[in-house]
Amino acid sequence: MATLDQLAKQVDPGQLRTEEQASKFTLMTPQQLYELWERQPWSAYEVDLTKDREDWAALSPEDKDSMIWSLSTFFIGEERVTTQFSGLVMAYDDMHEESFLTTQQVDEARHTQFFDRYYREVIQIDGDDFESRLTRVREELNDAFTRLFDEELVEAGRRLIANPRDVEAKVDFVTTYHMVIEGTLALTGQWSITEYMENNGIFPGFVEGFGKIARDEHRHVAYGTWFLQKTAGQDPALAARMQAKLQELLPIAAGVLVPPGADPFGEWELLGYTSEQINGFAFKSLSRRLKTIGVPLFAEQPIAEQTAEQSVPVA
């Protein structure tokens, strides 16, 4: 059976080793991604959290606070993307795309259920119901998160709902959602948190669940890469629009995973990883996807030069 990394490489060019591989990568179509979704089912309520509860009880109060903060962006983030996805489902171009997009909204709802269960059964955060737990966890978020998820994502969704046939609005939404939020921010955070837990032999239930969430999101990002290749990759005006949206949002995304009290423009650490390591992982993954799409981050500049400069930080 293929590992998570192997499956990711089959669908998401962001996990490829070189840009040459990315430039030659053949993306799955929405129909193929739908068929893959059917072969990768899982339940948020079948993951065994017994050892996780023991590991949580053994943490110091300081480490518990750090854990709550580290996971807060994912819990609220999954809730946000679940509620803001309907506009893209409405913007489908054929039945194959519609079928896949509906699976993604189901995935996001399942991810939200997994995090709510984890906060309820393992972290045991205050709150008698889902909404009260969301309200409590929101206290951990910073201004960058609010700007990206509550303003930029919401506005992109509103534009699509207002006119699902607006291809410019669809490019904006997919760039915001699939390239920045999922592809650059979420998968980078998943890599660092999962690797930290695996290396320390803690929270195996979370590692299992988060691994399945990452598998889903590599599939989602593969769709976004496919769509942008077919649109921005073929139309200079849409390419320029995609570049402008990336350049606008990446600096905002850079602040989302910055720990409390750390300078977002300086050096910081998260779970033993330096800001340079985290930014490097995110930028490499983004550059591979852009190479497959055929649109560099900056106009008239090869992606290879951008990678060397890393002039736009990402979290």
N, C-alpha and C positions, 0 to 999 in steps of 0.2 A: 504494500500500500504506500502511496506517495506521502512524503512528509509535508508539513505546512509550507516549508520553504520551496519544495519542489512544485507544489500546487500553485504557490504564489508566482513562481517563475513561468508557469504555463499560461497564466492569464495577465499578469501585471509586469510590464517592462521595467517598472521602478526597482525591481529586485535583481535585474541583470548586472553582470560584472562590468561590462564595458559599454560605451556609447556606440561602438560599432555593432554590437549585438542588438542594441536598442533600435538602431537605424534600419535593421533588417527584420525586426520582429513582426510577426503576423498576429494581429489582434483577433480575439474571438468576436463573433457577431453577437448581438443581443439574444438571438435564438440559441446559440451555443452556450452562452452564459446562463440562460434559463435552464437548459438541460443540465449544466453543471450544478446549478442550485438544487435541482431535484436529487442529485447524487450526494449532496452534502448537508443532510438534515441534522438538526440537533435541538435539544430542549434546554431552556434556561433552568428548568427545575429538576433535571436529572444529574447535574454535576454534584459530586459528593463534596460537601463543605466541612466535614467533620474535623479534619486536620487543620483547616483554616481557622476554625473557632479556637482550637488549642494554641495555634501560633499567635492569634490575636491576643489571647489572654496573657501570653508571655511577654508581650511588648511593653516597653516603658511608656508612661504617659506622653513623653515627648515624641516617641516614635509613632504612637497612635495618632497624634495630631498631624504628624507629617504624612501618614498614610491617608488620613481623611482628606487632607489637602490634595495629595497626588491624584486621588481617584475622583475628586469632585468635578473636574473638567470633563471627565468621561461620562459620569452619571448625568449631569445636566446637558452635556453635549449630545448624548444619544436622545434625550427627551426633546431637545430643540430640533434636531434633524428629522425626527419622526414626525413632529407636528408641522414642519415646514416643507415637506416633500411632495404634497399633493399637486402643487403647480407643475412639477416636472412630469408626473404621471399624466396629467391632462395634456401635456405637450408632445405626446408620442406621435411618431410619424407612420407607424404601421403596427400590426398586431404583434409582431415579434418583439418590438421595442416596448410596447405596452405590457406584454407578459413579463418581461424582465424587470421593468420599473416597478411593477406591483410587488415583485419578490423583494426588491430592495426596501420598500417601505415596511414590509413584514419583518425583514431582518432588523431594521432599526428599532422596531417595537420590541422584538425579542431581546435585543441588546439592552434596552431600557429596563425590561423586566429582570434581566440578569443582575444589573447593577442595583436595582431596588431590592431584590432578594438578598444581595450581598450586604448591603447597608443594613437591612433588617435582621438577617440571621447571624452575620459574623460581626460586623462593626457595632450593631445594636444601637444605632444612632437614635436620638430622641425623635419621636413622631409616631402617631398612631395610624397614619395612613400614608399613601403614596405622596399626596400633595404636600403634607406637612414635612415629610422627609426631603422633598425637593426644596422646599423653602429653607430648611435648615442648611442643606448642603450649599445652596446659593450664597450663603454668607462667606464661603471660602473663595469665591471667584474674584478675579481682578477686573479692572476697567477694560483691558484688552479683550478679555473673553466677552464681556457685555457688548462691546463695539462689534466684534466679529459675528457673534451668534444672534444677538437680540436686535441688531440694527442692520448690518450688511446682509446676512442670510435672510432675514425676514423681508427686507425690501426686495431682494432678488426674487423671492417666492411670490410676493405680491404682484410684481410685474408680470410674471408668467401666468398667474391666475387671471389677471386682467386681460391678457391676450396670449393664449397658449401657442398661437401661430407666429409669434414674434421671435425670429431666430436669434436676433441680437440679445434678447432677454434670456433665451435658452443658453446661449454661450456664456453669458454673465453668470447664470445660476450654476451651470456645470463647472465653470472655472472656480467659482467660490466654494462650491460644495465638494466636488470630487478632487480637484487639484489642490486646493488650499486646506480645507477643513479635514477631509479624509486622507488624501494622499500625502500632504506635508505635515500636518499637525497630529492627527490621530495615530497614524501608523508609526510615526516617530516615537510618540509617547508609549505606544504599545511595545515597541522594540525595547526601549530602555527599562520599563517597569517589569516586563516579563523576563528579560535576561537577568535582571537583578534578583528577582525571586527565585528563578531556577538556580542561579549560582549559589544562592544562600540556602537552598533546600526548604523554602518556606512557601506557604499559601498555594499548595498544589491545585486546589479546586479553582482558585482564581486564575492560575496559569492555564489550566485546561479551558475554562470558559473564555478567557481573554484570547487564547489562541484561536478558538473557534470564531470569535468576533473578528479577529484579524483576518482569518481566512475569508469571511464574508466581505470584509472591506476591501481586500485585494480584488475580489470579484467586482465590487462596485466601482473601484477606481479604474478597472479594466474597461468598464462601460464608458466612463467619462473620457478616457483616453481615446477609445474608438469614436465617440461622438465628435470630439474636438479634432481628431484627424480628418474626419469626413467633412467638417465645416471650416474651422479656422485653418486647418492644414491645406485647404483648397482655395481659400478666399482671402486675399491680402487685407481687406477691410476688417474681416472677422478676426484675422490673426492679430492685427493691431489692437483690436478691442480686447482680445484675450490677454495680450501682453500688458496693456494698461491696467486691466483688472488685477493681474498678478502683482505688478509693481505697486499697486495701491494697497493690496491686502497682505502681502508677505511681511512687511514690517509690523503690521498689527498682530499677525499670527505669532511673530517672534516673541511677543510679550506674554502670551497665554500660559506657557509652561515655566515662566521665570518664577522661582520660589519667592515667597513673601520676604520682603526686606532686601532682596537682591537688586542690584542695578541692572535693568534690562539692556543697557548699552555697555555694560562691563562684563567681566568674567564671573561665572557662577557655576555651582554644581547641583546636580539632581541625582540622587541615589548613586553617588559615586562617579557619575559621568560629568565631564566638563561641558560647558556651553559650546566649546569648539567641537567636541565629539558629537553632541546632539545636533548642532547646526550642520555639521558635515554630513551626517547620515541623512538628514532631511533634504539637503541641497542635492546630494548625489542622486537620491531617488527621484526628485523632481526633474533633474536634468535628463535622466534616462527617459522619463515619460515625454518630456518636451521633444527629445530627439525622435521618438517614435511618432509623435504628432506631426513633426516637421516645422515647429514654430519655436524659435529660440526665446529666451526670457527677454532679451533686448533686441531691438531691430538692428540689422546690419552688424551683428556680432555673433560669431560662432559660439555654440554652447560650450565647447572645450575651453575657450578663453574665460567664459563666465565661471566655470567650475574652478579655475585657477584663482580668479579674483574673489569669488564668493562675496560679491559686493552687496547683496541683499540678504540680511540674516533671517533665518527661519528657526522656529522653536522645535 
